[in-house]
Amino acid sequence: MRLWHEDLISKLPRQQLLGQHRECCALRGGGWGRNHATVNYVFNHSPYKLFQFHEKVMLEMAKHGYHIDALWLDPNYRGLKTSPYIDLASVPLTTPIYPEHDHDYYMECLCNLRKKGIVL
């Protein structure tokens, strides 16, 4: 699992963009709180932050003509197999959404993409 640096979302190829949507869905659902070294930082923040990040991914998908299940546009929604939040409190949108998405993380993501043969 990996959340790409948010500045890369608009530049991701199709496979990585759709994969990012799947990762967000998994993390918002039953994956919330499950240990995974690459995304553990997400659990130090409100789940609403993940919704904000996922919303950015979904907006980019819409620009490319992909249809997203509208249920994911509800911050309380957690998928078919996980109970929704009752009333998830919103948090202010920050830039970046996750403070961990700094310049070093950006460079790490670029390196990871290059290893996959993707040069942005």
mmCIF file of the C-alpha atoms, coordinates in Angstrom:
data_MODEL
# 
_entry.id   MODEL 
# 
loop_
_atom_site.group_PDB 
_atom_site.id 
_atom_site.type_symbol 
_atom_site.label_atom_id 
_atom_site.label_alt_id 
_atom_site.label_comp_id 
_atom_site.label_asym_id 
_atom_site.label_entity_id 
_atom_site.label_seq_id 
_atom_site.pdbx_PDB_ins_code 
_atom_site.Cartn_x 
_atom_site.Cartn_y 
_atom_site.Cartn_z 
_atom_site.occupancy 
_atom_site.B_iso_or_equiv 
_atom_site.pdbx_formal_charge 
_atom_site.auth_seq_id 
_atom_site.auth_comp_id 
_atom_site.auth_asym_id 
_atom_site.auth_atom_id 
_atom_site.pdbx_PDB_model_num 
ATOM 1   C CA . MET A 1 1   ? 0.000   0.000  0.000   1.00 0.00 ? 1   MET A CA 1 
ATOM 2   C CA . ARG A 1 2   ? 1.117   3.520  -0.748  1.00 0.00 ? 2   ARG A CA 1 
ATOM 3   C CA . LEU A 1 3   ? -0.494  6.907  -0.935  1.00 0.00 ? 3   LEU A CA 1 
ATOM 4   C CA . TRP A 1 4   ? 1.308   8.849  -3.627  1.00 0.00 ? 4   TRP A CA 1 
ATOM 5   C CA . HIS A 1 5   ? 2.366   12.387 -2.825  1.00 0.00 ? 5   HIS A CA 1 
ATOM 6   C CA . GLU A 1 6   ? -0.705  14.499 -3.487  1.00 0.00 ? 6   GLU A CA 1 
ATOM 7   C CA . ASP A 1 7   ? 1.168   16.711 -5.983  1.00 0.00 ? 7   ASP A CA 1 
ATOM 8   C CA . LEU A 1 8   ? 1.618   13.629 -8.176  1.00 0.00 ? 8   LEU A CA 1 
ATOM 9   C CA . ILE A 1 9   ? -2.039  12.613 -8.331  1.00 0.00 ? 9   ILE A CA 1 
ATOM 10  C CA . SER A 1 10  ? -2.777  14.700 -11.426 1.00 0.00 ? 10  SER A CA 1 
ATOM 11  C CA . LYS A 1 11  ? 0.268   13.217 -13.186 1.00 0.00 ? 11  LYS A CA 1 
ATOM 12  C CA . LEU A 1 12  ? -0.274  9.537  -12.401 1.00 0.00 ? 12  LEU A CA 1 
ATOM 13  C CA . PRO A 1 13  ? -0.820  7.095  -15.259 1.00 0.00 ? 13  PRO A CA 1 
ATOM 14  C CA . ARG A 1 14  ? -4.158  5.291  -15.414 1.00 0.00 ? 14  ARG A CA 1 
ATOM 15  C CA . GLN A 1 15  ? -3.029  2.168  -13.549 1.00 0.00 ? 15  GLN A CA 1 
ATOM 16  C CA . GLN A 1 16  ? -1.564  4.114  -10.626 1.00 0.00 ? 16  GLN A CA 1 
ATOM 17  C CA . LEU A 1 17  ? -4.538  6.490  -10.428 1.00 0.00 ? 17  LEU A CA 1 
ATOM 18  C CA . LEU A 1 18  ? -7.039  3.641  -10.309 1.00 0.00 ? 18  LEU A CA 1 
ATOM 19  C CA . GLY A 1 19  ? -4.793  1.777  -7.878  1.00 0.00 ? 19  GLY A CA 1 
ATOM 20  C CA . GLN A 1 20  ? -4.748  4.845  -5.660  1.00 0.00 ? 20  GLN A CA 1 
ATOM 21  C CA . HIS A 1 21  ? -8.546  4.832  -5.593  1.00 0.00 ? 21  HIS A CA 1 
ATOM 22  C CA . ARG A 1 22  ? -8.526  1.160  -4.541  1.00 0.00 ? 22  ARG A CA 1 
ATOM 23  C CA . GLU A 1 23  ? -5.960  1.885  -1.816  1.00 0.00 ? 23  GLU A CA 1 
ATOM 24  C CA . CYS A 1 24  ? -8.062  4.733  -0.461  1.00 0.00 ? 24  CYS A CA 1 
ATOM 25  C CA . CYS A 1 25  ? -11.191 2.562  -0.470  1.00 0.00 ? 25  CYS A CA 1 
ATOM 26  C CA . ALA A 1 26  ? -9.352  -0.207 1.359   1.00 0.00 ? 26  ALA A CA 1 
ATOM 27  C CA . LEU A 1 27  ? -7.919  2.171  3.950   1.00 0.00 ? 27  LEU A CA 1 
ATOM 28  C CA . ARG A 1 28  ? -11.248 3.898  4.513   1.00 0.00 ? 28  ARG A CA 1 
ATOM 29  C CA . GLY A 1 29  ? -12.900 0.516  5.004   1.00 0.00 ? 29  GLY A CA 1 
ATOM 30  C CA . GLY A 1 30  ? -11.599 -2.530 6.829   1.00 0.00 ? 30  GLY A CA 1 
ATOM 31  C CA . GLY A 1 31  ? -7.978  -1.523 6.370   1.00 0.00 ? 31  GLY A CA 1 
ATOM 32  C CA . TRP A 1 32  ? -8.264  1.422  8.755   1.00 0.00 ? 32  TRP A CA 1 
ATOM 33  C CA . GLY A 1 33  ? -5.783  0.915  11.576  1.00 0.00 ? 33  GLY A CA 1 
ATOM 34  C CA . ARG A 1 34  ? -4.208  -2.205 10.072  1.00 0.00 ? 34  ARG A CA 1 
ATOM 35  C CA . ASN A 1 35  ? -0.453  -2.067 10.340  1.00 0.00 ? 35  ASN A CA 1 
ATOM 36  C CA . HIS A 1 36  ? 1.384   -1.410 7.079   1.00 0.00 ? 36  HIS A CA 1 
ATOM 37  C CA . ALA A 1 37  ? 4.706   0.400  7.274   1.00 0.00 ? 37  ALA A CA 1 
ATOM 38  C CA . THR A 1 38  ? 4.167   2.504  4.153   1.00 0.00 ? 38  THR A CA 1 
ATOM 39  C CA . VAL A 1 39  ? 0.874   4.073  5.286   1.00 0.00 ? 39  VAL A CA 1 
ATOM 40  C CA . ASN A 1 40  ? 0.978   3.914  9.087   1.00 0.00 ? 40  ASN A CA 1 
ATOM 41  C CA . TYR A 1 41  ? 1.290   7.716  9.264   1.00 0.00 ? 41  TYR A CA 1 
ATOM 42  C CA . VAL A 1 42  ? -2.295  7.962  7.986   1.00 0.00 ? 42  VAL A CA 1 
ATOM 43  C CA . PHE A 1 43  ? -3.578  6.475  11.246  1.00 0.00 ? 43  PHE A CA 1 
ATOM 44  C CA . ASN A 1 44  ? -2.015  9.335  13.248  1.00 0.00 ? 44  ASN A CA 1 
ATOM 45  C CA . HIS A 1 45  ? -4.602  11.672 11.705  1.00 0.00 ? 45  HIS A CA 1 
ATOM 46  C CA . SER A 1 46  ? -8.370  11.858 11.596  1.00 0.00 ? 46  SER A CA 1 
ATOM 47  C CA . PRO A 1 47  ? -10.008 9.510  9.084   1.00 0.00 ? 47  PRO A CA 1 
ATOM 48  C CA . TYR A 1 48  ? -11.442 12.698 7.598   1.00 0.00 ? 48  TYR A CA 1 
ATOM 49  C CA . LYS A 1 49  ? -7.953  13.480 6.245   1.00 0.00 ? 49  LYS A CA 1 
ATOM 50  C CA . LEU A 1 50  ? -8.082  10.227 4.292   1.00 0.00 ? 50  LEU A CA 1 
ATOM 51  C CA . PHE A 1 51  ? -11.464 11.266 2.922   1.00 0.00 ? 51  PHE A CA 1 
ATOM 52  C CA . GLN A 1 52  ? -9.938  14.597 1.801   1.00 0.00 ? 52  GLN A CA 1 
ATOM 53  C CA . PHE A 1 53  ? -7.090  12.772 0.083   1.00 0.00 ? 53  PHE A CA 1 
ATOM 54  C CA . HIS A 1 54  ? -9.479  10.277 -1.514  1.00 0.00 ? 54  HIS A CA 1 
ATOM 55  C CA . GLU A 1 55  ? -11.690 13.134 -2.692  1.00 0.00 ? 55  GLU A CA 1 
ATOM 56  C CA . LYS A 1 56  ? -8.684  14.608 -4.522  1.00 0.00 ? 56  LYS A CA 1 
ATOM 57  C CA . VAL A 1 57  ? -8.100  11.223 -6.188  1.00 0.00 ? 57  VAL A CA 1 
ATOM 58  C CA . MET A 1 58  ? -11.771 10.928 -7.153  1.00 0.00 ? 58  MET A CA 1 
ATOM 59  C CA . LEU A 1 59  ? -11.822 14.441 -8.649  1.00 0.00 ? 59  LEU A CA 1 
ATOM 60  C CA . GLU A 1 60  ? -8.829  13.526 -10.804 1.00 0.00 ? 60  GLU A CA 1 
ATOM 61  C CA . MET A 1 61  ? -10.556 10.306 -11.859 1.00 0.00 ? 61  MET A CA 1 
ATOM 62  C CA . ALA A 1 62  ? -13.635 12.287 -12.872 1.00 0.00 ? 62  ALA A CA 1 
ATOM 63  C CA . LYS A 1 63  ? -11.448 14.541 -15.054 1.00 0.00 ? 63  LYS A CA 1 
ATOM 64  C CA . HIS A 1 64  ? -10.395 11.404 -16.922 1.00 0.00 ? 64  HIS A CA 1 
ATOM 65  C CA . GLY A 1 65  ? -13.979 10.262 -17.403 1.00 0.00 ? 65  GLY A CA 1 
ATOM 66  C CA . TYR A 1 66  ? -14.053 7.545  -14.745 1.00 0.00 ? 66  TYR A CA 1 
ATOM 67  C CA . HIS A 1 67  ? -17.279 7.018  -12.855 1.00 0.00 ? 67  HIS A CA 1 
ATOM 68  C CA . ILE A 1 68  ? -16.981 6.752  -9.088  1.00 0.00 ? 68  ILE A CA 1 
ATOM 69  C CA . ASP A 1 69  ? -19.634 5.220  -6.888  1.00 0.00 ? 69  ASP A CA 1 
ATOM 70  C CA . ALA A 1 70  ? -21.221 8.303  -5.312  1.00 0.00 ? 70  ALA A CA 1 
ATOM 71  C CA . LEU A 1 71  ? -21.291 6.557  -1.940  1.00 0.00 ? 71  LEU A CA 1 
ATOM 72  C CA . TRP A 1 72  ? -17.534 7.252  -1.619  1.00 0.00 ? 72  TRP A CA 1 
ATOM 73  C CA . LEU A 1 73  ? -18.268 11.004 -1.719  1.00 0.00 ? 73  LEU A CA 1 
ATOM 74  C CA . ASP A 1 74  ? -19.758 10.685 1.773   1.00 0.00 ? 74  ASP A CA 1 
ATOM 75  C CA . PRO A 1 75  ? -16.985 11.025 4.391   1.00 0.00 ? 75  PRO A CA 1 
ATOM 76  C CA . ASN A 1 76  ? -18.883 8.614  6.666   1.00 0.00 ? 76  ASN A CA 1 
ATOM 77  C CA . TYR A 1 77  ? -18.962 5.825  4.064   1.00 0.00 ? 77  TYR A CA 1 
ATOM 78  C CA . ARG A 1 78  ? -16.528 2.949  4.612   1.00 0.00 ? 78  ARG A CA 1 
ATOM 79  C CA . GLY A 1 79  ? -17.526 0.426  1.967   1.00 0.00 ? 79  GLY A CA 1 
ATOM 80  C CA . LEU A 1 80  ? -20.022 -2.415 1.852   1.00 0.00 ? 80  LEU A CA 1 
ATOM 81  C CA . LYS A 1 81  ? -18.428 -4.547 4.572   1.00 0.00 ? 81  LYS A CA 1 
ATOM 82  C CA . THR A 1 82  ? -17.572 -1.880 7.160   1.00 0.00 ? 82  THR A CA 1 
ATOM 83  C CA . SER A 1 83  ? -20.059 0.099  9.216   1.00 0.00 ? 83  SER A CA 1 
ATOM 84  C CA . PRO A 1 84  ? -20.091 3.799  8.361   1.00 0.00 ? 84  PRO A CA 1 
ATOM 85  C CA . TYR A 1 85  ? -18.995 6.456  10.792  1.00 0.00 ? 85  TYR A CA 1 
ATOM 86  C CA . ILE A 1 86  ? -21.976 7.931  12.589  1.00 0.00 ? 86  ILE A CA 1 
ATOM 87  C CA . ASP A 1 87  ? -20.873 11.527 12.196  1.00 0.00 ? 87  ASP A CA 1 
ATOM 88  C CA . LEU A 1 88  ? -17.202 11.889 11.311  1.00 0.00 ? 88  LEU A CA 1 
ATOM 89  C CA . ALA A 1 89  ? -16.115 15.379 12.336  1.00 0.00 ? 89  ALA A CA 1 
ATOM 90  C CA . SER A 1 90  ? -14.627 17.391 9.499   1.00 0.00 ? 90  SER A CA 1 
ATOM 91  C CA . VAL A 1 91  ? -11.155 18.824 9.863   1.00 0.00 ? 91  VAL A CA 1 
ATOM 92  C CA . PRO A 1 92  ? -9.667  21.799 8.031   1.00 0.00 ? 92  PRO A CA 1 
ATOM 93  C CA . LEU A 1 93  ? -8.161  21.094 4.641   1.00 0.00 ? 93  LEU A CA 1 
ATOM 94  C CA . THR A 1 94  ? -4.421  21.667 4.810   1.00 0.00 ? 94  THR A CA 1 
ATOM 95  C CA . THR A 1 95  ? -1.724  21.823 2.175   1.00 0.00 ? 95  THR A CA 1 
ATOM 96  C CA . PRO A 1 96  ? -0.402  19.260 2.038   1.00 0.00 ? 96  PRO A CA 1 
ATOM 97  C CA . ILE A 1 97  ? -3.257  17.149 3.379   1.00 0.00 ? 97  ILE A CA 1 
ATOM 98  C CA . TYR A 1 98  ? -0.725  14.979 5.212   1.00 0.00 ? 98  TYR A CA 1 
ATOM 99  C CA . PRO A 1 99  ? 2.302   16.819 6.637   1.00 0.00 ? 99  PRO A CA 1 
ATOM 100 C CA . GLU A 1 100 ? 4.315   13.673 5.921   1.00 0.00 ? 100 GLU A CA 1 
ATOM 101 C CA . HIS A 1 101 ? 3.926   14.447 2.218   1.00 0.00 ? 101 HIS A CA 1 
ATOM 102 C CA . ASP A 1 102 ? 6.951   16.730 2.191   1.00 0.00 ? 102 ASP A CA 1 
ATOM 103 C CA . HIS A 1 103 ? 9.682   17.200 -0.420  1.00 0.00 ? 103 HIS A CA 1 
ATOM 104 C CA . ASP A 1 104 ? 11.544  14.059 0.679   1.00 0.00 ? 104 ASP A CA 1 
ATOM 105 C CA . TYR A 1 105 ? 8.377   12.006 0.332   1.00 0.00 ? 105 TYR A CA 1 
ATOM 106 C CA . TYR A 1 106 ? 7.769   13.529 -3.105  1.00 0.00 ? 106 TYR A CA 1 
ATOM 107 C CA . MET A 1 107 ? 11.247  12.457 -4.202  1.00 0.00 ? 107 MET A CA 1 
ATOM 108 C CA . GLU A 1 108 ? 10.722  8.977  -2.706  1.00 0.00 ? 108 GLU A CA 1 
ATOM 109 C CA . CYS A 1 109 ? 7.506   8.616  -4.706  1.00 0.00 ? 109 CYS A CA 1 
ATOM 110 C CA . LEU A 1 110 ? 9.211   9.731  -7.921  1.00 0.00 ? 110 LEU A CA 1 
ATOM 111 C CA . CYS A 1 111 ? 11.960  7.166  -7.319  1.00 0.00 ? 111 CYS A CA 1 
ATOM 112 C CA . ASN A 1 112 ? 9.367   4.466  -6.666  1.00 0.00 ? 112 ASN A CA 1 
ATOM 113 C CA . LEU A 1 113 ? 7.575   5.324  -9.909  1.00 0.00 ? 113 LEU A CA 1 
ATOM 114 C CA . ARG A 1 114 ? 10.856  5.283  -11.855 1.00 0.00 ? 114 ARG A CA 1 
ATOM 115 C CA . LYS A 1 115 ? 11.501  1.750  -10.566 1.00 0.00 ? 115 LYS A CA 1 
ATOM 116 C CA . LYS A 1 116 ? 8.168   0.833  -12.152 1.00 0.00 ? 116 LYS A CA 1 
ATOM 117 C CA . GLY A 1 117 ? 9.321   2.373  -15.450 1.00 0.00 ? 117 GLY A CA 1 
ATOM 118 C CA . ILE A 1 118 ? 7.216   5.522  -15.011 1.00 0.00 ? 118 ILE A CA 1 
ATOM 119 C CA . VAL A 1 119 ? 8.973   8.816  -15.550 1.00 0.00 ? 119 VAL A CA 1 
ATOM 120 C CA . LEU A 1 120 ? 6.870   11.897 -14.855 1.00 0.00 ? 120 LEU A CA 1 
# 
